[in-house]
């Protein structure tokens, strides 16, 4: 294995320069719109979403949509403001709002809309219907920019979808965009399309209604809680093929929604890939979280997205990643979109962070599950090689971020691309420190049992891992999640004595580390100098940290 010392030394230098520059620059100042979008405002606090009942009719030629959302909600606090905040992003507009036979008035403040509500009783259930229309934000680089995708298949037929995680579900329908409040009773999604096309959405198909004006309504439903960006729709010339997976909870219904000319690829490619991947997920993570709503892969006009029970798949029926750089031999041995996006059914859809600031929980675990898939198919060493090569490239370097993995809360902002590999690297290192695979697997399964169908904070996940591992990882989490500093193991060698300590870290940090000089012996590195006698070393010996550990190395003469 090649030495990482020159590489880490260079990256550490660049990292320090970035950190200093970041500390010297003036920080971003959240705006009123940031706060309205990302926090529990008084106009959000008093009501709890029970169910969304969405109807949407896109028009391909004009790139517009008309629709409605009937929101069933429960009053959980006495109403003081008498206003309900609904989120809907410009250029979409709310046309009218109705409840209990009344037409309600509303006002707008940017992308937040405030509806003046009638007097309603505490602890009671009500519903409000919001009619809206307009030309939504268009996504031209889905899923990274967010919005509606107005595409065409290879035969020139309309192919429409949506991806909105980064900008929020209010990019295409009115909702409470704050992630902590999921519709407890799920959602129904009615997609109105021309008779020549098929409308797909989350969950199970309730009914299909042909109308006399040349359109058809497809009504789908999920009964499980669902995060707002996980709700979606697809429109295209689809065929739907059924399948069954025999999992830990019994029979799981599977559907492959594929463009008609790709029908044969569902049986020859998707079925075996999905089956073998689901087996890995259920072994490591526990039962698939949405047996009641089924499992669906939907061919999409972009690379992929973790829409709950209706995963967007655009990897062109190939191993690796379509259009992506081949990073390692192991990259081409699995379909990374099937691995990554379906892993989000556990981490992202069943376990959903309340605030997007904690989104490392979604992406870090989903990234790590890609490694578990390689390990399950090809062995532990292959998985380590896969992780090492993925994490030490320019594209996906674990050092790429110059900000903490947890960003500012209450302003709908995450930490950016760095959370993927840095979160993955943190989980990879924790497994090495725990050093008992049975316990580590129990932690992953335990997380998905304890927080099943729940919204969480990063702190809840951190505390559970520490408790289940029987080790206090709180300082490790603080270091790697709440600072942008990469800890550095400084060392010197005098005679046969290795001196070492941690620097560039928070006070009190302690890390057990495996090194090339101590071989199978671990050293307990802290911020204070320690020493250990090691036979066979001399002044010319160089120390390398095992690649399982997320630290830099610096020799002190």
C-alpha positions in Angstrom: 0.0 0.0 0.0 1.3 3.4 -0.9 2.4 5.8 1.9 -0.1 8.4 2.8 2.3 10.7 4.6 3.1 13.1 1.7 -0.6 13.1 0.7 -1.9 13.9 4.1 0.8 16.4 4.8 -0.2 18.3 1.6 -3.9 18.1 2.4 -3.3 19.2 6.0 -1.5 22.3 4.8 -4.3 23.1 2.4 -6.8 22.3 5.1 -5.3 24.7 7.6 -5.1 27.5 5.0 -8.8 27.0 4.2 -9.7 27.0 7.9 -7.8 30.2 8.6 -9.4 31.9 5.5 -12.8 30.7 6.7 -12.2 32.1 10.2 -11.0 35.4 8.8 -14.0 35.9 6.5 -17.2 37.4 7.6 -19.9 34.7 8.1 -23.2 34.5 6.3 -26.0 36.3 7.9 -29.3 34.4 7.8 -32.2 36.3 6.2 -35.8 36.5 7.3 -36.6 34.1 4.4 -34.0 31.6 5.8 -35.6 31.7 9.2 -39.2 31.4 7.8 -38.1 28.3 5.8 -35.9 26.6 8.3 -37.4 27.2 11.8 -40.4 26.4 13.9 -42.2 29.7 13.5 -45.3 30.5 15.6 -47.5 30.0 12.6 -46.1 26.4 12.2 -45.9 25.4 15.8 -49.6 25.1 16.7 -50.6 22.5 14.1 -49.4 19.0 13.3 -49.6 17.5 9.8 -51.6 14.3 9.7 -52.0 13.7 5.9 -51.4 15.3 2.6 -53.9 14.7 -0.3 -52.2 16.0 -3.4 -53.5 16.5 -6.9 -51.3 17.7 -9.7 -51.7 18.2 -13.4 -48.5 19.2 -15.2 -48.6 20.7 -18.7 -45.5 19.7 -20.7 -45.8 22.4 -23.4 -46.1 25.4 -21.1 -44.0 23.8 -18.3 -46.7 24.8 -15.8 -48.7 22.9 -13.2 -52.1 23.3 -11.6 -52.9 21.4 -8.4 -54.2 21.3 -4.9 -53.2 20.0 -1.5 -55.7 19.1 1.1 -53.8 19.1 4.4 -55.4 17.3 7.3 -53.9 18.6 10.6 -54.4 18.4 14.3 -54.3 21.5 16.6 -51.6 20.7 19.2 -51.3 24.1 20.8 -53.8 26.8 21.6 -53.9 29.1 18.5 -52.5 32.6 19.2 -51.6 33.9 15.8 -54.7 32.7 14.0 -52.4 32.3 11.0 -51.1 29.1 9.4 -47.8 29.2 7.6 -47.7 27.3 4.3 -44.6 27.2 2.1 -44.7 27.5 -1.7 -41.8 28.8 -3.7 -42.1 31.4 -6.4 -43.0 31.5 -9.2 -45.8 29.2 -8.1 -48.7 31.0 -6.5 -51.6 30.1 -4.2 -54.9 30.8 -6.0 -57.3 30.1 -3.2 -57.7 28.4 0.2 -60.8 26.7 1.6 -61.8 25.1 4.9 -65.2 24.0 6.2 -67.0 25.6 3.3 -65.2 28.9 3.9 -62.9 30.7 1.5 -59.9 32.1 3.6 -57.8 35.1 3.1 -54.0 34.9 3.1 -50.9 37.1 2.7 -47.5 36.4 1.2 -44.0 37.0 2.5 -41.6 35.7 -0.1 -42.0 31.9 -0.2 -44.0 31.8 3.0 -47.8 32.2 2.9 -49.9 33.1 5.9 -53.5 31.9 5.9 -55.9 33.6 8.3 -57.7 30.7 10.0 -61.1 30.6 11.6 -61.5 29.7 15.3 -60.8 26.0 15.8 -60.7 23.8 18.9 -57.5 22.6 20.5 -56.8 18.9 20.0 -59.2 18.6 17.1 -58.7 17.5 13.5 -59.4 19.8 10.6 -58.4 20.1 6.9 -57.6 22.9 4.6 -57.5 22.8 0.8 -55.0 24.9 -1.0 -55.3 25.5 -4.8 -52.2 26.6 -6.6 -50.7 27.0 -10.1 -47.8 28.4 -12.1 -44.5 27.6 -13.6 -42.4 25.9 -11.0 -38.6 26.1 -10.8 -37.1 23.9 -13.5 -34.3 21.6 -12.7 -31.6 21.4 -15.4 -29.1 19.4 -13.3 -31.2 17.2 -11.2 -31.1 16.2 -8.4 -28.5 18.8 -7.4 -30.2 22.0 -8.4 -33.8 21.0 -7.5 -37.2 21.5 -9.3 -39.3 19.9 -11.9 -37.6 18.0 -14.7 -39.2 18.5 -18.1 -37.4 15.9 -20.2 -38.0 13.6 -23.2 -37.2 9.9 -23.6 -35.1 8.6 -26.5 -38.2 8.5 -28.7 -39.0 12.2 -28.0 -42.0 11.6 -25.7 -42.6 13.7 -22.6 -40.8 12.4 -19.5 -41.4 14.5 -16.4 -40.3 14.1 -12.8 -39.2 16.2 -9.8 -36.2 16.3 -7.4 -36.3 18.8 -4.6 -34.4 17.7 -1.6 -31.9 20.6 -1.6 -34.4 23.4 -2.2 -37.4 21.8 -0.4 -40.6 20.2 -1.4 -42.3 23.7 -1.6 -40.7 24.0 -5.0 -43.6 22.1 -6.4 -46.4 21.8 -3.9 -47.7 23.8 -0.9 -46.7 22.1 2.4 -45.0 22.6 5.7 -41.5 22.4 4.4 -39.8 22.0 7.8 -38.7 18.4 8.0 -39.7 17.7 11.7 -43.4 17.6 10.8 -44.2 14.6 8.6 -47.7 13.6 7.7 -48.3 10.9 10.3 -50.9 9.1 8.2 -49.0 9.3 5.0 -50.1 10.9 1.7 -52.1 10.4 -1.4 -50.8 11.7 -4.7 -53.2 12.0 -7.8 -51.3 12.5 -11.0 -53.3 13.7 -14.0 -51.7 12.8 -17.3 -52.6 12.5 -21.0 -54.1 9.1 -21.9 -50.9 8.2 -23.8 -48.7 8.4 -20.7 -48.6 6.9 -17.2 -48.5 8.7 -13.8 -46.4 7.2 -11.1 -46.1 8.3 -7.4 -45.2 6.9 -4.0 -46.7 3.7 -2.5 -49.5 1.7 -4.0 -51.9 2.5 -6.8 -55.4 3.1 -5.4 -57.2 3.7 -8.6 -56.9 4.7 -12.2 -59.7 6.9 -13.7 -60.1 7.7 -17.4 -61.8 11.0 -18.2 -63.7 12.1 -21.3 -61.3 14.9 -22.1 -58.3 12.6 -23.0 -56.6 12.5 -19.6 -56.3 9.8 -16.9 -55.9 10.2 -13.1 -53.5 7.8 -11.3 -54.1 8.0 -7.6 -51.3 6.5 -5.3 -51.1 6.4 -1.6 -48.6 5.8 1.2 -49.8 5.0 4.7 -46.5 5.4 6.5 -45.1 8.8 7.6 -43.2 10.3 4.8 -40.8 13.3 4.6 -42.0 16.1 2.4 -39.1 15.8 -0.2 -39.7 12.1 -0.4 -43.1 12.7 -2.0 -42.8 12.7 -5.8 -44.3 12.0 -9.2 -43.1 10.6 -12.5 -44.8 10.9 -15.9 -43.8 8.9 -18.9 -44.4 6.0 -21.2 -44.1 3.5 -18.4 -44.7 -0.2 -18.1 -45.1 -1.6 -14.6 -43.7 -5.0 -13.8 -44.4 -6.8 -10.5 -42.0 -8.9 -8.3 -41.8 -10.3 -4.8 -38.9 -10.3 -2.3 -39.1 -12.6 0.7 -37.6 -10.6 3.5 -37.5 -10.5 7.3 -41.1 -9.3 7.5 -42.4 -11.7 4.9 -43.4 -10.9 1.4 -42.4 -7.5 0.1 -44.2 -6.3 -3.0 -41.9 -4.9 -5.6 -42.6 -2.9 -8.8 -40.3 -1.8 -11.6 -41.6 1.2 -13.4 -39.6 1.2 -16.7 -39.9 3.0 -20.0 -41.6 0.6 -22.4 -38.5 0.1 -24.6 -36.4 -0.9 -21.5 -38.9 -3.5 -20.3 -36.6 -6.4 -20.7 -34.0 -4.8 -18.5 -36.2 -5.0 -15.5 -36.1 -8.8 -15.4 -32.6 -9.3 -16.7 -30.8 -6.5 -14.7 -32.9 -4.7 -12.1 -34.5 -7.8 -10.4 -31.2 -9.6 -9.5 -29.5 -6.4 -8.5 -32.4 -5.3 -6.3 -32.8 -8.7 -4.7 -29.2 -9.1 -3.7 -28.9 -5.6 -2.4 -32.1 -5.8 -0.3 -30.7 -8.9 1.3 -27.5 -7.0 2.3 -29.6 -4.1 3.7 -31.9 -6.3 5.7 -28.9 -8.2 7.2 -27.1 -5.0 8.3 -29.8 -2.5 8.8 -32.9 -4.5 9.7 -36.2 -5.0 7.8 -37.1 -2.7 5.0 -39.0 0.1 6.7 -42.0 0.3 4.4 -43.5 -3.2 3.8 -47.0 -1.6 4.0 -46.3 0.6 1.0 -44.3 -1.8 -1.1 -40.9 -1.1 -2.8 -40.7 0.5 -6.2 -37.8 1.4 -8.6 -38.9 4.1 -11.1 -36.8 4.9 -14.2 -36.0 8.6 -14.0 -34.6 11.2 -16.4 -31.8 12.0 -13.9 -29.3 9.9 -12.0 -31.2 9.1 -8.9 -33.1 10.2 -5.8 -34.4 8.5 -2.6 -38.1 9.1 -3.0 -39.8 7.0 -0.4 -41.1 3.7 -1.8 -40.6 5.1 -5.3 -36.8 5.3 -5.8 -35.7 7.4 -8.8 -33.3 5.3 -10.9 -31.4 6.8 -13.8 -28.2 4.8 -13.8 -28.8 3.3 -17.3 -28.9 -0.4 -16.0 -25.1 -0.6 -15.4 -22.7 -1.2 -12.6 -20.7 1.8 -11.3 -22.3 5.2 -11.9 -23.5 6.4 -15.3 -21.4 9.4 -16.4 -19.2 9.1 -13.3 -15.5 8.6 -13.1 -14.2 5.1 -12.5 -12.4 5.5 -9.3 -11.5 2.0 -8.4 -11.9 -1.6 -9.6 -14.6 -2.2 -7.0 -16.7 0.8 -8.2 -17.7 -1.2 -11.3 -18.9 -4.3 -9.4 -22.2 -2.9 -8.1 -24.9 -0.5 -9.2 -24.1 2.4 -7.0 -27.5 4.1 -7.5 -29.3 0.9 -6.3 -27.0 0.8 -3.3 -27.0 4.4 -2.3 -30.5 5.6 -3.0 -32.1 2.5 -1.5 -30.0 2.8 1.6 -31.8 6.1 2.2 -35.0 4.1 2.8 -33.5 3.4 6.2 -31.4 6.5 6.7 -33.3 9.4 5.3 -36.8 8.1 4.9 -37.5 6.0 7.9 -35.0 7.9 10.0 -35.2 11.6 8.9 -33.4 14.5 10.4 -35.6 17.2 11.8 -33.3 20.0 10.5 -31.3 19.7 7.2 -28.3 21.0 9.2 -27.9 17.4 10.4 -28.1 15.8 7.0 -24.8 14.0 7.4 -26.9 11.3 9.1 -28.6 10.6 5.8 -25.6 10.9 3.5 -22.9 9.5 5.8 -24.8 6.3 6.6 -26.0 5.8 3.0 -22.4 6.2 1.8 -21.2 3.7 4.3 -23.8 1.3 3.3 -22.3 1.3 -0.2 -19.2 -0.1 1.5 -21.2 -2.7 3.3 -22.6 -3.9 -0.1 -19.1 -4.3 -1.5 -18.1 -6.2 1.7 -21.1 -8.5 1.5 -20.4 -9.4 -2.1 -16.6 -9.4 -2.3 -15.2 -9.4 1.3 -13.9 -7.0 3.9 -10.6 -6.2 2.1 -12.4 -5.3 -1.1 -14.6 -2.9 0.9 -11.6 -1.3 2.6 -10.0 -0.8 -0.8 -13.3 0.6 -2.1 -13.5 3.1 0.8 -9.8 4.1 0.6 -9.9 4.8 -3.1 -13.2 6.6 -3.0 -12.2 8.8 0.0 -8.8 9.8 -1.3 -9.7 11.3 -4.7 -10.0 14.9 -5.7 -13.7 14.4 -6.5 -14.7 12.7 -3.2 -11.9 13.6 -0.8 -12.8 13.4 2.9 -10.8 16.6 3.2 -12.8 18.6 0.7 -15.0 20.5 3.1 -13.9 23.5 4.9 -16.9 23.7 7.3 -18.3 21.5 10.0 -20.5 18.6 9.0 -23.3 20.1 11.1 -24.2 23.6 9.8 -26.3 26.3 11.4 -29.7 25.2 12.4 -33.1 26.7 11.7 -32.2 28.3 8.3 -32.6 25.3 6.0 -28.9 24.9 5.2 -26.8 21.8 5.1 -23.0 21.4 5.1 -22.7 20.7 1.4 -20.9 17.9 -0.5 -18.4 17.3 2.3 -20.9 15.5 4.4 -21.0 12.5 2.0 -17.4 11.3 2.4 -16.6 12.8 5.7 -19.7 11.3 7.3 -18.9 8.0 5.7 -15.3 8.2 7.0 -16.5 8.9 10.5 -18.8 5.8 10.5 -16.0 3.7 9.0 -13.6 4.8 11.8 -16.2 4.2 14.5 -16.6 0.6 13.3 -12.8 0.2 13.6 -12.7 1.6 17.1 -15.7 -0.6 18.2 -13.7 -3.5 16.7 -16.5 -6.0 17.1 -18.6 -6.5 14.0 -21.5 -8.2 15.8 -21.8 -5.2 18.1 -21.5 -2.8 15.1 -24.2 -4.6 13.2 -26.5 -4.5 16.3 -25.9 -0.8 16.5 -27.0 -0.2 12.9 -30.1 -2.5 13.3 -30.8 -0.9 16.7 -30.8 2.6 15.2 -33.4 1.5 12.7 -35.5 -0.1 15.4 -35.2 2.7 18.0 -35.9 5.5 15.5 -38.2 3.7 13.1 -40.4 6.2 11.2 -39.2 9.1 13.3 -37.6 12.5 12.8 -34.4 12.9 14.8 -31.5 15.1 15.7 -27.8 14.3 15.1 -27.4 14.3 18.9 -30.0 11.5 19.3 -28.1 9.4 16.8 -24.8 10.2 18.5 -26.0 9.3 22.0 -27.6 6.1 20.8 -24.3 4.9 19.2 -22.3 5.8 22.3 -24.7 4.0 24.6 -25.0 0.9 22.4 -21.2 0.7 21.9 -20.5 1.1 25.6 -18.0 3.9 24.7 -18.4 7.6 25.1 -17.9 8.9 21.6 -19.2 12.4 22.4 -15.8 14.2 21.9 -15.2 12.3 18.7 -18.6 13.4 17.4 -17.9 17.0 18.5 -14.6 16.9 16.7 -15.7 15.5 13.4 -19.2 16.9 13.2 -18.9 20.3 14.9 -15.5 21.5 13.8 -13.7 21.8 10.5 -10.5 20.6 11.9 -8.8 17.4 11.0 -7.0 15.9 14.0 -3.3 15.4 13.4 -1.1 12.7 15.1 2.2 14.4 15.8 5.1 12.0 16.6 8.8 11.8 17.1 11.2 8.9 17.5 14.2 8.8 19.9 16.1 5.5 20.1 13.3 2.9 20.3 10.7 5.2 21.9 7.8 6.6 19.9 6.4 9.9 21.3 3.0 11.0 20.1 0.1 13.3 20.7 -3.0 14.8 18.9 -3.1 18.4 17.8 -5.5 20.5 15.7 -8.4 19.2 17.8 -10.7 20.1 20.6 -9.5 19.9 24.2 -9.7 16.5 25.7 -10.0 14.5 22.4 -8.8 10.9 22.7 -8.5 8.5 19.8 -7.4 4.9 19.7 -5.3 4.6 16.6 -3.5 1.7 14.7 -0.2 2.6 13.1 2.4 1.0 11.0 5.0 1.1 13.7 2.9 -0.4 16.4 1.4 -3.0 14.1 -1.3 -4.9 16.0 -0.9 -2.7 19.0 -3.2 0.3 19.3 -2.0 3.6 20.8 -4.4 5.8 22.8 -3.6 9.2 21.4 -4.6 12.3 23.4 -3.7 15.9 23.4 -0.9 15.2 25.8 2.5 13.7 24.8 2.7 10.0 25.4 5.4 7.5 24.7 5.7 3.8 24.0 8.7 1.6 23.5 8.7 -0.2 20.1 11.4 -2.6 19.2 12.9 -2.4 15.8 12.3 1.3 15.1 14.9 4.0 14.7 15.3 7.6 13.7 14.7 6.7 10.0 11.4 4.9 10.7 8.2 6.7 9.5 4.8 6.3 11.0 1.7 5.7 8.9 -1.8 5.6 10.4 -4.0 2.8 9.3 -6.4 4.0 6.6 -9.4 3.1 8.8 -8.6 6.2 10.9 -9.6 9.7 9.9 -6.4 11.6 11.1 -3.5 13.4 9.6 0.2 12.6 10.5 3.0 15.0 11.2 6.6 14.2 12.2 8.2 16.4 14.8 12.0 16.4 14.9 
